[in-house]
């Protein structure tokens, strides 16, 4: 374990730059310290773990002779000894060590010499690194997408991003299945998260986790008790969670008090502890977009057995899925947006847009994850079939990319753009990004940035 940690620490800022240059063959050829000409044919597969050679299955020629093996890329040749690679047989099949500073010769655990190839980061690439690290970096990179990225590159990258997002969602659902004890529970939690509409997603998962599925199942035949359980556990049956202007009417109507009394009984019987109801955020503009309607829909869905994983798996078409999910608000919430707040324009049924979002963010990933886990490809295929007919999402991220010329033609591409923004742009993972690579490769001019001083510490943010 100590050795692995040591190797991980050697991935300094300069090492990361060198690895990026190697991976993308920005300096494809070179010469070893003992005079061998190096021609890189395939840079290999990158190992992120730091406990083995940096690149596997590399193909290169040394003085015209083809070699296939592994490559280490590091700041100093002496890192080889610092991290104990000279005593580790894992590194015996390293063809060459690519280094920024060839400060020593290298031998492996068998006493055989390992060729060392010095390599520098091109100054133009280093300048672009610095620009990406600046406040204007993301804007310039996205503008480059609009002006220079080919349609083929764009489509192939969006396809990869869509798959990557689906894989990430699969891992999240597997985590829930393990944490909550069943795939049925994981589906309910995943479904609940979609009603959080992003701003309350994590809180929705926390809420679902706080109610044992056995308790919900015992009360599934009584809609009033389900409502009391759902609202009470969300912490929304406390008077101070109701805006002061609605409190008088809420108390006079009596429904709030009935739900509260029922919840207090259930909480005592099952030893339940509610969330803090003041944590919930408005889910949109206007008073109609409160979390209350979400719990009303969820209660009615569970009451009508529309949250059953078995029932969902039987739906083979989009029509079948929509019919399963279609549900009305419970009677009280047909005319309310909040306790005591009458509303003539309340969403009495799930809208087509909300159903579309539920399919994209709950049904599709659930089908895919379940199919993977149970080795039933038909569910994975069903997931892809469904997302192909889902309409493109409209949100801040998709609107952002529209200004840079990317108009998603379906839900698959909007999911890809969400993955791009959240996992690459927001986290500054420019060195792992196809858009970032295209910018660093040099398709835009650098006027106005020529005199920038390169500060290597900034590069770490991009890796």
C-alpha positions as CSV (number, residue, x, y, z in Angstrom):
1,X,0.0,0.0,0.0
2,X,2.9,2.4,0.9
3,X,4.4,1.9,-2.6
4,X,1.2,2.5,-4.4
5,X,0.7,5.8,-2.5
6,X,4.2,6.8,-3.3
7,X,3.7,6.2,-7.0
8,X,0.4,8.2,-6.9
9,X,2.3,11.2,-5.5
10,X,4.7,11.2,-8.4
11,X,1.9,12.3,-10.7
12,X,3.0,15.9,-10.3
13,X,1.8,18.8,-12.4
14,X,4.7,18.3,-14.9
15,X,4.0,14.5,-15.0
16,X,0.4,15.2,-15.9
17,X,1.4,17.5,-18.7
18,X,3.8,14.9,-20.0
19,X,1.1,12.2,-19.8
20,X,-1.3,14.3,-21.7
21,X,1.3,15.0,-24.5
22,X,2.1,11.3,-24.7
23,X,-1.5,10.2,-24.7
24,X,-2.4,12.4,-27.6
25,X,0.9,11.9,-29.4
26,X,1.5,15.7,-29.5
27,X,5.2,14.8,-29.7
28,X,4.9,11.5,-31.5
29,X,8.6,10.7,-32.0
30,X,11.9,11.2,-30.1
31,X,15.2,9.7,-29.1
32,X,16.3,7.7,-26.1
33,X,19.3,8.8,-24.0
34,X,21.3,5.8,-25.6
35,X,20.6,7.1,-29.1
36,X,17.6,4.9,-30.2
37,X,15.0,6.5,-32.5
38,X,11.5,6.3,-31.1
39,X,8.4,6.2,-33.3
40,X,5.1,6.0,-31.4
41,X,2.5,3.9,-33.3
42,X,-0.1,3.5,-30.5
43,X,0.2,5.5,-27.2
44,X,-1.7,2.7,-25.3
45,X,-4.4,2.7,-22.6
46,X,-4.0,5.1,-19.7
47,X,-4.0,3.6,-16.2
48,X,-5.5,6.1,-13.7
49,X,-4.9,4.1,-10.5
50,X,-1.2,4.8,-10.1
51,X,-0.3,1.3,-9.0
52,X,1.0,0.0,-12.3
53,X,2.7,1.3,-15.5
54,X,1.0,4.5,-16.8
55,X,0.2,3.1,-20.3
56,X,-0.6,-0.5,-21.3
57,X,-0.4,-2.1,-24.7
58,X,1.8,0.6,-26.2
59,X,3.1,0.0,-29.7
60,X,6.3,1.7,-30.8
61,X,9.4,1.2,-32.9
62,X,12.9,1.5,-31.4
63,X,15.4,1.9,-34.3
64,X,12.8,0.5,-36.6
65,X,12.1,-2.6,-34.5
66,X,8.4,-3.1,-33.3
67,X,7.9,-3.4,-29.6
68,X,4.6,-4.0,-27.7
69,X,4.5,-3.4,-23.9
70,X,4.0,-0.8,-21.3
71,X,5.3,2.7,-20.8
72,X,6.0,4.9,-17.7
73,X,5.6,8.7,-18.1
74,X,7.0,10.7,-15.2
75,X,8.7,14.0,-14.3
76,X,12.2,12.6,-13.4
77,X,13.9,9.4,-14.4
78,X,14.9,9.1,-10.7
79,X,11.2,8.7,-9.8
80,X,11.7,5.1,-11.0
81,X,13.8,4.4,-7.9
82,X,12.0,6.8,-5.6
83,X,8.8,4.7,-6.1
84,X,10.4,1.3,-6.0
85,X,9.8,0.4,-9.6
86,X,13.2,-1.1,-9.8
87,X,12.1,-3.8,-7.3
88,X,8.6,-4.4,-8.7
89,X,8.2,-7.1,-11.3
90,X,5.0,-5.3,-12.5
91,X,7.4,-2.9,-14.3
92,X,9.6,-5.5,-15.9
93,X,7.7,-5.2,-19.2
94,X,8.1,-1.5,-19.5
95,X,9.6,-0.7,-22.9
96,X,10.7,2.9,-22.2
97,X,10.3,5.5,-19.5
98,X,9.3,8.9,-20.9
99,X,10.6,11.7,-18.7
100,X,10.8,15.4,-18.4
101,X,14.3,15.2,-16.8
102,X,16.6,12.3,-17.7
103,X,18.6,12.6,-14.5
104,X,19.7,8.9,-14.2
105,X,19.8,5.6,-16.0
106,X,17.1,3.0,-15.2
107,X,17.2,-0.7,-14.6
108,X,14.3,-3.1,-13.7
109,X,14.0,-5.8,-11.1
110,X,15.9,-8.3,-13.3
111,X,18.8,-5.9,-13.6
112,X,18.0,-5.1,-17.3
113,X,18.4,-1.6,-18.6
114,X,15.2,0.4,-19.5
115,X,15.4,2.9,-22.3
116,X,14.8,6.5,-21.2
117,X,13.3,9.0,-23.6
118,X,13.4,12.7,-22.6
119,X,10.3,14.7,-23.7
120,X,9.2,18.3,-23.4
121,X,5.8,19.9,-23.3
122,X,5.4,22.1,-26.4
123,X,5.2,25.7,-25.4
124,X,2.1,26.3,-27.5
125,X,0.3,23.5,-25.6
126,X,1.5,24.9,-22.3
127,X,0.1,28.3,-23.2
128,X,-3.2,26.8,-24.0
129,X,-3.2,24.9,-20.7
130,X,-2.8,28.3,-19.0
131,X,-5.6,29.8,-21.0
132,X,-8.0,27.0,-20.0
133,X,-7.1,27.6,-16.4
134,X,-8.1,31.2,-16.7
135,X,-11.5,32.7,-16.1
136,X,-12.0,33.0,-19.8
137,X,-10.9,29.4,-20.6
138,X,-14.2,27.7,-20.7
139,X,-15.8,30.4,-22.9
140,X,-12.9,30.2,-25.3
141,X,-13.0,26.4,-25.4
142,X,-16.8,26.3,-26.0
143,X,-16.4,29.0,-28.7
144,X,-13.8,26.7,-30.3
145,X,-16.4,23.9,-30.3
146,X,-18.7,26.1,-32.3
147,X,-16.1,27.2,-34.8
148,X,-13.8,24.2,-35.3
149,X,-15.2,20.9,-34.1
150,X,-16.4,18.7,-37.0
151,X,-19.8,17.1,-36.9
152,X,-18.2,13.7,-36.8
153,X,-16.0,14.6,-33.8
154,X,-19.0,16.1,-32.0
155,X,-21.3,13.1,-32.6
156,X,-18.7,10.6,-31.6
157,X,-18.0,12.5,-28.4
158,X,-21.6,13.0,-27.5
159,X,-22.2,9.2,-28.0
160,X,-19.3,8.4,-25.7
161,X,-20.7,10.9,-23.1
162,X,-24.2,9.4,-23.2
163,X,-22.8,6.0,-22.6
164,X,-20.6,7.3,-19.8
165,X,-23.6,9.0,-18.1
166,X,-25.6,5.8,-18.3
167,X,-22.7,3.9,-16.7
168,X,-22.5,6.5,-13.9
169,X,-26.3,6.2,-13.3
170,X,-25.9,2.4,-13.3
171,X,-23.4,2.6,-10.5
172,X,-25.6,5.0,-8.5
173,X,-28.5,2.6,-8.8
174,X,-26.4,-0.4,-7.8
175,X,-25.3,1.6,-4.8
176,X,-28.9,2.3,-3.8
177,X,-29.9,-1.4,-4.3
178,X,-27.1,-2.4,-1.9
179,X,-27.8,0.4,0.6
180,X,-31.6,0.0,0.6
181,X,-31.5,-3.8,0.5
182,X,-33.4,-4.5,-2.8
183,X,-33.8,-3.4,-6.4
184,X,-37.5,-2.6,-5.7
185,X,-36.3,0.0,-3.1
186,X,-33.6,1.3,-5.4
187,X,-36.3,1.9,-8.1
188,X,-38.5,3.8,-5.6
189,X,-35.6,6.0,-4.5
190,X,-34.6,6.6,-8.1
191,X,-38.1,7.6,-9.0
192,X,-38.4,9.8,-6.0
193,X,-35.2,11.7,-7.0
194,X,-36.7,12.7,-10.3
195,X,-39.5,14.5,-8.4
196,X,-36.8,16.6,-6.7
197,X,-36.1,18.3,-10.1
198,X,-32.4,18.6,-9.4
199,X,-32.6,21.2,-6.6
200,X,-34.2,18.7,-4.1
201,X,-32.8,15.4,-5.6
202,X,-30.3,14.6,-2.8
203,X,-32.9,15.5,-0.2
204,X,-35.5,13.3,-1.9
205,X,-33.0,10.4,-1.7
206,X,-32.5,11.2,2.0
207,X,-36.2,11.3,2.5
208,X,-36.8,7.9,0.8
209,X,-33.9,6.4,2.9
210,X,-35.6,7.6,6.1
211,X,-38.8,5.5,5.6
212,X,-38.4,1.7,5.8
213,X,-40.0,0.1,2.7
214,X,-41.7,-2.3,5.0
215,X,-43.6,0.6,6.6
216,X,-44.7,2.0,3.2
217,X,-45.9,-1.5,2.1
218,X,-47.9,-1.9,5.3
219,X,-49.8,1.4,4.6
220,X,-50.0,1.0,0.8
221,X,-53.7,0.3,0.8
222,X,-54.6,3.6,2.5
223,X,-54.0,6.7,0.5
224,X,-54.5,9.1,3.4
225,X,-52.0,7.2,5.5
226,X,-49.5,7.3,2.7
227,X,-49.9,11.0,2.4
228,X,-49.5,11.5,6.1
229,X,-46.4,9.3,6.1
230,X,-44.8,11.0,3.0
231,X,-45.5,14.6,4.1
232,X,-44.7,14.0,7.7
233,X,-41.4,12.3,7.0
234,X,-40.5,15.2,4.8
235,X,-41.0,17.5,7.8
236,X,-43.8,19.4,6.0
237,X,-46.4,18.8,8.7
238,X,-44.9,21.4,11.0
239,X,-46.8,24.7,11.2
240,X,-43.7,26.8,10.7
241,X,-43.1,25.3,7.3
242,X,-46.3,26.9,6.0
243,X,-45.9,30.6,5.0
244,X,-47.5,32.8,7.6
245,X,-50.1,34.1,5.2
246,X,-51.5,30.6,4.7
247,X,-51.3,29.3,8.2
248,X,-54.8,30.5,9.3
249,X,-56.5,28.9,6.3
250,X,-54.5,25.7,6.6
251,X,-55.7,25.3,10.2
252,X,-59.3,26.2,9.5
253,X,-59.5,23.6,6.6
254,X,-58.6,20.8,9.0
255,X,-56.7,18.6,6.5
256,X,-53.3,19.7,7.7
257,X,-54.2,18.8,11.3
258,X,-55.6,15.4,10.3
259,X,-52.5,14.5,8.4
260,X,-50.3,15.7,11.2
261,X,-52.2,13.7,13.8
262,X,-52.0,10.6,11.6
263,X,-48.3,11.0,11.1
264,X,-47.6,11.5,14.8
265,X,-49.3,8.1,15.4
266,X,-47.3,6.4,12.6
267,X,-44.0,8.1,13.7
268,X,-44.6,6.8,17.3
269,X,-45.5,3.3,16.1
270,X,-42.6,2.9,13.8
271,X,-40.0,5.1,15.6
272,X,-39.7,7.5,12.6
273,X,-37.7,10.7,12.7
274,X,-38.7,13.4,10.1
275,X,-36.4,15.6,8.0
276,X,-36.2,19.3,8.6
277,X,-39.0,20.6,6.4
278,X,-37.3,24.0,6.0
279,X,-34.6,22.4,3.8
280,X,-36.9,22.0,0.8
281,X,-36.3,24.4,-2.0
282,X,-38.9,25.8,-4.5
283,X,-38.8,23.8,-7.7
284,X,-39.4,26.4,-10.3
285,X,-40.9,29.9,-10.6
286,X,-44.1,30.8,-8.9
287,X,-45.9,29.3,-5.9
288,X,-47.2,26.3,-7.8
289,X,-43.8,24.8,-7.8
290,X,-43.6,23.6,-4.2
291,X,-42.3,20.1,-3.1
292,X,-45.8,19.4,-1.8
293,X,-47.2,18.4,-5.2
294,X,-44.3,16.0,-5.6
295,X,-45.3,14.1,-2.5
296,X,-48.9,14.1,-3.5
297,X,-48.0,12.5,-6.9
298,X,-45.7,10.0,-5.2
299,X,-48.3,9.0,-2.7
300,X,-50.9,8.4,-5.4
301,X,-48.4,6.5,-7.5
302,X,-47.5,4.2,-4.7
303,X,-51.2,3.7,-3.8
304,X,-52.0,2.7,-7.4
305,X,-49.0,0.4,-7.5
306,X,-47.3,2.5,-10.2
307,X,-44.0,2.5,-8.4
308,X,-43.6,-1.3,-8.8
309,X,-40.4,-2.4,-10.5
310,X,-42.1,-5.5,-11.7
311,X,-44.8,-3.5,-13.4
312,X,-42.2,-1.2,-15.0
313,X,-40.2,-4.0,-16.4
314,X,-43.3,-5.3,-18.2
315,X,-43.7,-2.1,-20.2
316,X,-42.1,-2.6,-23.6
317,X,-43.1,0.6,-25.3
318,X,-43.1,4.3,-24.5
319,X,-46.9,4.3,-24.5
320,X,-46.9,1.5,-21.9
321,X,-44.4,3.4,-19.7
322,X,-46.4,6.6,-19.9
323,X,-49.7,4.9,-19.1
324,X,-48.0,3.3,-16.1
325,X,-46.6,6.6,-14.8
326,X,-49.7,8.7,-15.6
327,X,-51.2,9.8,-12.3
328,X,-53.3,12.6,-10.8
329,X,-52.6,14.6,-7.6
330,X,-54.5,13.4,-4.6
331,X,-57.9,15.2,-4.0
332,X,-56.8,17.9,-1.7
333,X,-53.9,18.9,-3.9
334,X,-56.1,19.2,-7.0
335,X,-56.7,22.8,-5.9
336,X,-53.8,23.5,-3.6
337,X,-50.1,24.4,-4.1
338,X,-49.4,24.6,-0.4
339,X,-51.4,23.9,2.7
340,X,-54.1,26.6,2.9
341,X,-53.2,28.1,-0.5
342,X,-55.9,27.6,-3.1
343,X,-54.8,27.5,-6.7
344,X,-56.9,27.3,-9.8
345,X,-53.9,26.5,-12.1
346,X,-52.3,23.7,-10.0
347,X,-50.9,20.7,-11.9
348,X,-53.6,18.2,-11.4
349,X,-51.8,15.6,-13.4
350,X,-48.2,14.9,-14.3
351,X,-47.4,16.9,-17.4
352,X,-46.0,15.4,-20.6
353,X,-42.7,17.3,-19.9
354,X,-42.5,15.8,-16.3
355,X,-43.3,12.3,-17.6
356,X,-40.5,12.7,-20.2
357,X,-38.0,13.7,-17.5
358,X,-39.1,10.7,-15.3
359,X,-38.5,8.3,-18.2
360,X,-35.1,9.9,-19.0
361,X,-33.8,10.0,-15.4
362,X,-35.5,7.0,-13.7
363,X,-36.9,4.5,-16.2
364,X,-34.1,4.4,-18.7
365,X,-31.2,4.1,-16.2
366,X,-33.2,1.7,-14.1
367,X,-33.8,-0.6,-17.1
368,X,-30.2,-0.4,-18.1
369,X,-28.8,-1.1,-14.6
370,X,-31.2,-3.9,-13.9
371,X,-30.4,-5.5,-17.3
372,X,-26.7,-5.3,-16.6
373,X,-27.0,-6.7,-13.1
374,X,-29.3,-9.6,-14.1
375,X,-27.4,-10.2,-17.4
376,X,-30.6,-9.6,-19.4
377,X,-29.7,-7.6,-22.4
378,X,-33.4,-7.1,-23.4
379,X,-33.7,-4.5,-20.7
380,X,-30.6,-2.7,-21.8
381,X,-32.0,-2.6,-25.4
382,X,-35.3,-1.4,-24.0
383,X,-33.6,1.4,-22.3
384,X,-31.9,2.6,-25.5
385,X,-35.2,2.2,-27.4
386,X,-36.9,4.5,-24.9
387,X,-34.4,7.2,-24.8
388,X,-34.3,7.4,-28.5
389,X,-38.0,8.5,-28.6
390,X,-37.7,10.8,-25.6
391,X,-37.8,14.5,-26.4
392,X,-34.7,16.7,-25.7
393,X,-34.6,18.2,-22.3
394,X,-34.8,22.0,-21.8
395,X,-32.6,23.3,-19.0
396,X,-29.9,25.8,-18.3
397,X,-27.2,23.4,-19.5
398,X,-28.9,22.7,-22.9
399,X,-29.6,26.4,-23.4
400,X,-25.9,27.2,-22.6
401,X,-24.7,24.8,-25.3
402,X,-27.3,26.1,-27.8
403,X,-25.4,29.4,-27.9
404,X,-22.3,27.5,-29.0
405,X,-24.1,25.8,-31.9
406,X,-25.0,22.4,-30.3
407,X,-28.8,21.9,-30.6
408,X,-29.6,18.5,-29.2
409,X,-32.0,16.5,-31.3
410,X,-33.1,14.1,-28.6
411,X,-32.8,13.1,-24.9
412,X,-29.7,11.0,-25.6
413,X,-27.8,14.1,-26.6
414,X,-29.1,16.3,-23.8
415,X,-27.9,13.7,-21.3
416,X,-24.5,13.8,-23.0
417,X,-24.4,17.5,-22.7
418,X,-25.3,17.3,-19.0
419,X,-22.5,14.8,-18.5
420,X,-20.1,17.1,-20.4
421,X,-20.9,20.1,-18.3
422,X,-21.1,18.5,-14.9
423,X,-18.2,16.0,-15.1
424,X,-15.8,17.8,-17.4
425,X,-16.4,21.6,-17.6
426,X,-17.6,22.2,-14.0
427,X,-14.9,20.0,-12.6
428,X,-12.2,21.4,-14.9
429,X,-11.4,18.0,-16.4
430,X,-10.1,19.6,-19.6
431,X,-7.3,17.0,-20.1
432,X,-9.8,14.2,-20.3
433,X,-12.2,16.0,-22.6
434,X,-12.4,15.8,-26.4
435,X,-13.3,19.4,-26.6
436,X,-10.4,20.4,-24.3
437,X,-8.1,18.2,-26.5
438,X,-9.2,19.9,-29.7
439,X,-8.5,23.3,-28.1
440,X,-5.1,22.3,-26.8
441,X,-4.2,20.8,-30.1
442,X,-4.3,24.3,-31.6
443,X,-7.1,25.1,-33.9
444,X,-7.6,28.7,-32.5
445,X,-5.2,31.6,-32.5
446,X,-3.7,32.9,-29.3
447,X,-3.5,36.6,-30.0
448,X,-3.8,38.5,-26.7
449,X,-2.3,35.6,-24.8
450,X,1.3,35.5,-26.1
451,X,2.8,37.3,-23.2
452,X,1.1,35.1,-20.5
453,X,3.5,33.7,-17.9
454,X,3.1,30.0,-17.5
455,X,2.3,29.0,-14.0
456,X,2.5,25.2,-13.8
457,X,0.5,24.9,-10.6
458,X,-2.6,26.0,-12.5
459,X,-2.4,22.9,-14.7
460,X,-3.3,20.5,-11.9
461,X,-6.8,21.9,-11.9
462,X,-7.3,20.6,-15.5
463,X,-6.4,17.0,-14.8
